[in-house]
Amino acid sequence: MSVYTKRVQAVLTEKQHKTLLNLSAKSQKAVSVLIREAIERVYFEPVSQQRRQVALEELLSLDAPVADWEQMEAEIIQGGLSDEQ
């Protein structure tokens, strides 16, 4: 479980605040939770997705030799068996 230690202040219009309170009541989540979830979805998830995309592109650019699954599985099993001996 995360420990929240940093406080951020935002100023909302009356309408925005009422809407958040209504959403909070409907979802049975605190307003602070709704705001953290929104920040996560809007700002953090795209950054995380972009990092994963870059990592994938780097992996694919390696042009590493890859066999079909059956052959790779057999090699993995064989490698594991030879480690036990």
C-alpha positions in Angstrom: 0.0 0.0 0.0 1.3 3.4 -0.9 2.0 6.0 1.7 0.9 9.5 0.6 3.2 12.1 2.0 3.1 15.0 -0.5 0.2 17.4 -0.6 -0.9 19.2 -3.7 -3.5 22.0 -3.7 -5.9 22.8 -6.6 -8.5 25.4 -6.8 -11.8 24.4 -8.5 -15.0 26.1 -9.5 -18.1 25.5 -7.5 -19.5 23.4 -10.3 -16.3 21.3 -10.5 -16.3 20.8 -6.8 -20.0 19.7 -6.7 -19.4 17.3 -9.6 -16.4 15.8 -7.7 -18.5 15.4 -4.6 -21.3 13.7 -6.5 -18.9 11.4 -8.2 -17.3 10.6 -4.8 -20.7 9.7 -3.3 -21.6 7.6 -6.3 -18.4 5.7 -6.4 -18.0 5.6 -2.6 -14.4 6.9 -3.0 -12.9 9.9 -1.4 -12.4 13.0 -3.6 -8.7 12.6 -3.1 -8.8 9.1 -4.4 -10.7 10.2 -7.5 -8.1 13.0 -8.1 -5.2 10.6 -7.7 -6.8 8.1 -10.1 -7.4 10.8 -12.7 -3.8 12.0 -12.4 -2.6 8.4 -12.8 -4.8 7.8 -15.9 -4.1 11.1 -17.6 -0.5 11.7 -16.9 1.3 8.6 -15.5 -0.1 5.8 -17.6 0.8 7.3 -21.0 4.4 7.9 -19.7 4.5 4.3 -18.6 3.1 3.1 -21.9 5.6 5.1 -23.8 8.5 3.6 -21.8 7.2 0.1 -22.5 6.9 1.0 -26.2 10.5 2.2 -26.3 11.7 -0.9 -24.5 9.8 -3.1 -27.0 11.2 -1.3 -29.9 14.7 -1.7 -28.5 14.1 -5.4 -28.0 12.8 -5.9 -31.5 15.7 -3.9 -33.0 18.1 -6.6 -31.5 17.0 -8.9 -34.3 17.7 -11.9 -31.9 17.3 -15.4 -33.4 14.0 -16.9 -32.3 12.7 -20.3 -33.1 9.1 -21.6 -33.1 7.6 -22.1 -29.7 7.9 -25.9 -29.6 11.6 -25.8 -30.3 12.2 -23.0 -27.8 10.2 -24.9 -25.1 12.2 -28.0 -25.7 15.5 -26.0 -25.4 14.2 -24.4 -22.2 13.3 -27.8 -20.7 16.5 -29.4 -21.8 18.5 -26.5 -20.3 16.7 -26.9 -17.0 17.3 -30.7 -17.0 21.0 -30.3 -17.7 21.3 -27.8 -14.8 19.9 -30.5 -12.4 22.5 -33.0 -13.3 
